């Protein structure tokens, strides 16, 4: 079994629950430090944080995360004083390999994180790696106040929620940059926020994309040795520029810098899936899920990968797994419903998609419901969805694709083609998946040769 470790969220023992961002941030930074050690598999943040506040026994947690060792601890802060307890456990037998207490001033936070990581590696170096690894820890800033602001930004970024959380994250990242203008990874965080807001219809492309490009360029100009910056660059090149050659180079650079990043593998899986290389896509998604088995976004994209490869039963199973993992996340219901449409199980698809719509009322979920109604012959309901999308477009982003797919399933081919042409000209991300939409939803009497011609323009 490959050397492996999970870092469980450090408990916040401070009196102020608002300080939780700090204990979470310390945990995340230790994960980041350890993930750069060659030969050491580190469970990702999202999966480790699934067990935040859990009383589940460590052996069970280690089996679910597929790791042999677990680090747990606590953080208490009082003014400028910081007390950190850390304990490394062999999960199988429950024996404590190493433990330490750090009673320091907040100014020492960077040194403490490095000390903990080095102590962990020293404690398990023989068992895990066979020798003492040569490790240099990368510091992105030496300004503790900027660092705390960055941690707050990550706290909101990692919620993977709506536009409000992303805006909060950007505000904290920008405040961190004001204190340290060379804080490259904070720019990478801003780039990720804008890309996600654009991709998930929280912000118009005209506003989000220039800001995303600017932040990505700034991050790389300040420090071209940060994996997160290259992931942001690769996603922009793939999802907006549709430049898969440049995206491949950016993914490779990110891999060279930190192969242990689950987000890298899940985005690379999408890359291979869109190019039609199902085996490569499923290999990358398996790696991502091994690193982050409880990540919502990883399980969400796994459903996409199975759908792209026409493995509809696996896609539905993945959607249901995601729904069980987090019933209040719209993505699991969406993946399930969209694939049930393809299998023509319309009643079950409607139940799943209407649940997704209740959780996340936007163009993505509305258009899926509209397509369902169009394909199942409930044309009046489909046209009601079009009315809702037109109304929503006054205040939120509703893409050309969203409108086009509902018209297409209704047989309004001329209108649909015009919407799809506009979507291609604006490089709307759903059009990258259009080939597979045509395959699954727009075949038979709904097929039009112009849809094939649009596919040729994309990839």
C-alpha positions in Angstrom: 0.0 0.0 0.0 1.3 3.4 -1.0 2.5 5.6 2.0 -0.6 7.6 2.9 -1.9 10.1 5.5 -5.0 12.1 6.2 -5.1 15.3 8.2 -8.3 15.7 10.0 -9.7 19.2 10.7 -8.0 20.6 13.8 -10.6 21.4 16.4 -11.2 25.1 17.2 -10.8 25.5 21.0 -11.0 29.3 20.9 -14.0 30.9 22.6 -14.9 32.7 19.3 -16.6 30.4 16.7 -15.6 33.0 14.1 -12.0 31.8 14.6 -13.0 28.5 13.0 -11.6 29.7 9.6 -8.2 29.8 11.3 -8.2 26.2 12.6 -9.5 25.1 9.2 -6.9 27.1 7.5 -4.0 25.6 9.5 -5.3 22.1 8.7 -5.5 23.0 5.0 -2.0 24.4 4.9 -0.5 21.3 6.6 -2.3 19.2 3.9 -0.8 21.4 1.2 2.7 21.1 2.7 2.5 17.3 3.0 1.0 16.9 -0.5 4.2 18.2 -2.0 6.3 15.3 -0.6 7.1 12.9 -3.4 5.9 9.4 -2.7 3.4 10.3 0.0 -0.3 10.1 -0.8 -2.3 12.7 1.2 -6.1 12.6 1.5 -7.5 15.8 0.0 -9.1 18.6 2.0 -12.7 18.0 1.0 -12.6 14.4 2.1 -10.8 15.0 5.3 -13.2 17.8 6.2 -16.1 15.3 5.8 -15.1 14.1 9.3 -15.0 17.5 10.9 -16.4 17.2 14.4 -17.0 13.5 13.9 -16.8 11.0 16.7 -16.2 8.1 14.3 -13.3 5.9 15.2 -10.0 6.5 13.4 -9.8 3.0 12.0 -13.1 3.5 10.2 -12.0 6.9 8.9 -8.7 5.5 7.7 -10.6 2.8 5.7 -12.9 5.3 4.1 -10.1 7.6 3.2 -7.8 4.7 2.2 -4.9 5.9 4.4 -2.7 4.3 7.0 -1.9 7.3 9.2 -4.0 10.1 10.6 -3.0 13.5 12.0 -5.4 15.1 14.4 -5.1 18.2 16.6 -6.6 21.3 18.0 -6.0 25.1 17.9 -6.6 27.6 20.6 -5.8 31.3 20.1 -6.1 34.2 22.6 -5.0 37.5 21.2 -1.5 36.9 19.8 -1.0 33.7 21.7 -1.5 30.4 19.9 -1.7 26.9 21.4 -1.6 24.0 18.9 -1.7 20.3 19.8 -1.0 17.7 17.2 -1.0 13.9 17.3 0.0 11.4 14.6 -1.7 8.0 14.9 -1.3 4.6 13.2 -4.9 4.1 12.3 -4.9 0.3 12.1 -3.7 -0.2 15.7 -4.5 3.2 17.2 -1.0 3.7 18.5 0.3 7.2 18.8 3.5 7.6 16.7 4.2 11.2 17.6 2.6 14.1 19.5 3.6 17.6 20.2 2.3 20.8 21.7 3.2 24.3 20.4 2.7 27.3 22.6 3.8 30.2 20.5 3.0 33.7 19.3 0.8 34.1 16.2 3.9 35.6 14.4 5.3 32.1 14.4 2.4 30.5 12.5 4.5 29.7 9.4 7.3 28.1 11.4 4.8 26.1 13.4 3.2 24.6 10.2 6.6 23.7 8.8 7.7 22.2 12.1 4.5 20.0 12.3 5.0 18.8 8.8 8.7 18.0 9.3 8.0 16.3 12.6 5.3 14.1 10.9 7.7 13.2 8.1 10.4 12.5 10.6 8.1 10.3 12.7 7.0 8.1 9.9 9.9 8.4 7.5 11.2 4.9 7.9 7.8 3.2 7.8 6.5 5.3 4.9 9.4 6.5 2.8 12.4 4.5 3.9 14.5 7.5 4.2 14.4 11.1 5.3 12.8 13.1 2.4 14.5 16.3 1.2 11.7 18.7 1.6 11.6 22.4 1.1 8.4 24.1 2.2 7.0 26.9 0.0 5.8 30.0 1.7 3.5 32.2 -0.3 3.7 35.2 2.1 5.5 36.1 5.3 2.8 38.6 6.3 0.7 36.9 9.0 -2.2 39.3 8.6 -2.4 38.7 4.8 -2.2 35.0 5.5 -5.2 35.2 7.9 -7.2 37.1 5.2 -6.2 34.5 2.7 -7.5 31.7 5.0 -10.8 33.5 5.3 -11.0 33.7 1.5 -10.3 29.9 1.2 -13.0 29.2 3.8 -15.7 30.8 1.6 -14.2 29.5 -1.7 -14.3 26.0 -0.5 -18.0 26.1 0.2 -18.6 25.5 -3.5 -21.9 27.4 -3.1 -23.4 30.4 -4.8 -22.2 33.8 -5.9 -22.4 35.4 -2.4 -19.8 33.0 -1.0 -17.5 33.6 -4.0 -17.8 37.3 -3.7 -16.9 37.1 0.0 -13.9 34.9 -0.9 -12.7 37.5 -3.5 -13.1 40.3 -1.0 -10.8 38.5 1.5 -8.3 37.6 -1.2 -8.1 41.2 -2.4 -7.6 42.4 1.2 -4.8 39.9 1.6 -3.2 41.3 -1.6 -3.5 44.9 -0.3 -1.2 43.8 2.6 1.1 41.8 0.4 0.9 42.7 -3.3 3.2 39.8 -4.2 0.7 37.2 -2.8 0.5 35.1 -6.0 -1.7 32.3 -4.7 -4.3 34.8 -3.6 -4.6 35.9 -7.2 -5.0 32.2 -8.2 -7.9 32.0 -5.7 -9.5 35.1 -7.3 -9.2 33.5 -10.7 -10.8 30.3 -9.5 -13.7 32.2 -8.0 -14.4 34.2 -11.2 -14.2 31.1 -13.4 -16.6 29.2 -11.2 -19.1 32.1 -11.1 -19.0 32.2 -14.9 -19.3 28.5 -15.4 -22.2 28.0 -13.0 -24.1 31.1 -14.2 -23.5 33.4 -11.2 -21.9 36.1 -13.3 -22.0 37.2 -17.0 -19.1 36.2 -19.1 -18.4 39.8 -20.1 -17.7 40.7 -16.5 -16.2 37.5 -15.1 -13.8 36.5 -17.9 -11.6 39.6 -18.1 -11.3 39.5 -14.3 -10.4 35.8 -14.4 -7.8 36.4 -17.1 -6.3 39.3 -15.2 -6.0 37.4 -11.9 -4.5 34.3 -13.6 -1.9 36.4 -15.5 -1.0 38.2 -12.3 -0.6 35.0 -10.3 1.7 33.5 -12.9 3.7 36.8 -13.3 4.3 36.9 -9.5 5.1 33.2 -9.1 5.2 30.6 -11.9 5.7 27.7 -9.6 2.2 27.4 -8.1 0.1 24.4 -9.3 -3.2 26.2 -8.5 -2.3 29.0 -11.0 -1.7 26.5 -13.8 -5.0 24.7 -13.0 -6.8 28.0 -13.3 -5.0 28.7 -16.6 -5.8 25.2 -17.9 -9.5 25.5 -17.0 -9.7 28.9 -18.8 -7.9 27.6 -21.9 -10.1 24.5 -22.0 -13.5 25.8 -21.0 -13.5 29.3 -22.6 -10.7 29.5 -25.2 -11.3 25.9 -26.3 -7.6 25.6 -26.8 -7.0 22.0 -25.7 -3.3 22.0 -26.8 -2.4 24.9 -24.4 -4.6 23.4 -21.7 -2.7 20.1 -21.9 0.6 22.0 -21.3 -0.8 23.8 -18.4 -2.1 20.6 -16.9 1.3 19.0 -17.3 3.0 21.9 -15.5 0.5 21.7 -12.7 1.1 18.0 -12.4 4.9 18.6 -12.3 4.4 21.0 -9.4 1.9 19.0 -7.3 0.5 15.7 -8.6 -1.3 15.2 -5.3 -4.0 17.8 -6.1 -7.4 16.2 -6.7 -8.8 19.2 -8.5 -6.0 18.8 -11.1 -7.0 15.2 -11.8 -10.7 15.9 -11.9 -10.2 18.7 -14.4 -7.8 16.6 -16.5 -10.5 13.9 -16.5 -12.9 16.3 -18.0 -10.3 17.3 -20.6 -9.9 13.6 -21.7 -13.6 13.0 -21.6 -14.3 16.0 -23.9 -11.7 14.7 -26.3 -13.4 11.3 -26.4 -10.6 9.4 -24.5 -12.8 7.5 -22.1 -10.1 5.3 -20.6 -7.8 8.2 -19.8 -10.8 10.2 -18.4 -11.8 7.4 -16.1 -8.2 6.8 -15.0 -7.9 10.5 -14.0 -11.3 10.5 -12.2 -10.3 7.4 -10.3 -7.1 9.2 -9.1 -9.2 12.2 -8.1 -11.6 10.1 -6.1 -8.8 8.2 -4.5 -7.4 11.5 -3.2 -10.8 13.0 -2.5 -13.5 10.3 -2.2 -16.0 12.7 -0.4 -15.5 15.8 -2.6 -18.8 17.0 -4.0 -17.1 18.4 -7.1 -15.1 15.3 -7.7 -18.1 13.1 -7.6 -20.1 15.6 -9.7 -17.5 15.5 -12.4 -17.2 11.7 -12.2 -20.8 11.6 -13.3 -20.0 13.8 -16.2 -17.1 11.5 -17.2 -19.3 8.4 -17.2 -22.0 10.3 -19.2 -19.4 11.4 -21.8 -18.3 7.8 -22.3 -22.0 6.7 -22.7 -21.8 4.7 -19.4 -25.2 5.9 -18.4 -25.9 3.4 -15.6 -22.6 4.3 -13.9 -23.4 8.0 -14.3 -26.7 7.5 -12.6 -25.1 5.5 -9.8 -22.6 8.3 -9.4 -25.4 10.9 -9.2 -27.2 8.8 -6.6 -24.0 8.4 -4.6 -23.5 12.2 -4.7 -27.1 12.7 -3.6 -26.6 10.3 -0.6 -23.4 12.1 0.2 -25.1 15.6 0.3 -28.8 15.7 -0.4 -28.8 19.5 -0.5 -26.3 19.7 -3.3 -28.2 20.2 -6.6 -25.4 18.5 -8.7 -26.2 14.9 -7.7 -29.9 15.3 -8.6 -28.9 17.0 -11.9 -26.5 14.2 -12.9 -29.1 11.5 -12.0 -31.9 13.3 -13.8 -30.0 14.1 -17.0 -28.9 10.5 -17.5 -32.4 9.2 -16.7 -33.6 11.3 -19.6 -31.3 9.5 -21.9 -32.6 6.2 -20.7 -36.2 7.6 -21.3 -37.2 7.0 -17.6 -39.0 10.3 -17.6 -40.9 10.1 -14.3 -37.7 9.3 -12.3 -35.9 12.0 -14.3 -38.5 14.6 -13.5 -38.4 13.8 -9.8 -34.6 14.2 -9.7 -34.5 17.4 -11.9 -37.3 19.1 -10.0 -35.4 18.5 -6.8 -32.3 20.0 -8.4 -34.4 23.0 -9.5 -35.8 23.6 -6.0 -32.2 23.7 -4.6 -30.6 25.7 -7.4 -33.1 27.8 -9.4 -31.0 28.9 -12.4 -30.5 28.4 -16.1 -28.7 25.1 -15.7 -31.5 23.3 -13.9 -34.4 25.1 -15.7 -33.0 24.1 -19.1 -32.7 20.5 -18.0 -36.3 20.4 -16.8 -37.4 22.1 -20.0 -35.5 19.6 -22.1 -37.2 16.8 -20.2 -40.6 18.1 -20.8 -39.9 18.7 -24.5 -38.6 15.1 -24.9 -41.4 13.5 -22.9 -44.1 15.3 -24.9 -45.2 17.7 -22.2 -44.8 20.7 -24.5 -46.9 23.1 -22.5 -44.7 22.6 -19.4 -41.6 23.0 -21.6 -42.9 26.4 -22.9 -43.7 27.4 -19.3 -40.0 26.8 -18.6 -39.0 29.0 -21.5 -41.2 31.8 -20.0 -39.5 31.3 -16.6 -36.0 31.5 -18.2 -36.9 34.7 -20.1 -38.1 36.2 -16.8 -35.0 35.0 -15.0 -32.7 36.4 -17.6 -33.6 39.9 -16.5 -31.7 39.4 -13.2 -29.5 36.3 -13.7 -27.4 34.7 -16.3 -29.4 32.4 -18.7 -27.1 31.2 -21.4 -28.0 30.9 -25.1 -27.5 27.1 -24.7 -30.1 27.0 -21.9 -32.7 28.6 -24.2 -31.6 26.6 -27.3 -31.8 23.1 -25.8 -35.4 23.6 -24.7 -36.4 24.9 -28.1 -34.5 22.0 -29.8 -36.4 19.4 -27.8 -39.7 21.1 -28.7 -38.7 20.8 -32.4 -38.3 24.6 -32.8 -35.2 23.9 -34.9 -34.7 27.3 -36.5 -34.9 29.1 -33.1 -32.7 26.5 -31.5 -30.0 26.7 -34.2 -29.8 30.5 -33.8 -29.4 30.2 -30.0 -26.7 27.5 -30.4 -24.8 29.6 -33.0 -24.8 32.5 -30.5 -23.6 30.1 -27.8 -20.7 28.9 -30.0 -19.7 32.5 -31.0 -19.6 33.4 -27.3 -17.8 30.1 -26.3 -20.4 29.2 -23.7 -19.0 26.1 -21.9 -22.1 23.9 -22.3 -21.4 23.8 -26.0 -18.3 21.8 -25.3 -20.7 19.0 -24.3 -23.0 19.6 -27.3 -21.7 16.6 -29.3 -23.0 14.4 -26.5 -26.3 16.3 -26.1 -26.9 15.7 -29.8 -26.0 12.0 -29.4 -28.4 11.5 -26.5 -31.2 14.0 -26.8 -31.4 15.3 -30.3 -31.4 12.1 -32.4 -34.2 10.6 -34.5 -36.9 13.1 -35.6 -35.2 15.9 -33.6 -31.9 15.6 -35.4 -30.8 18.3 -37.8 -27.7 18.4 -39.9 -26.9 21.9 -38.7 -26.4 20.5 -35.2 -23.6 18.3 -36.6 -22.1 21.3 -38.3 -22.0 23.2 -35.0 -20.3 20.2 -33.4 -17.5 20.5 -36.0 -16.9 24.1 -35.1 -16.2 23.3 -31.5 -13.6 20.5 -31.3 
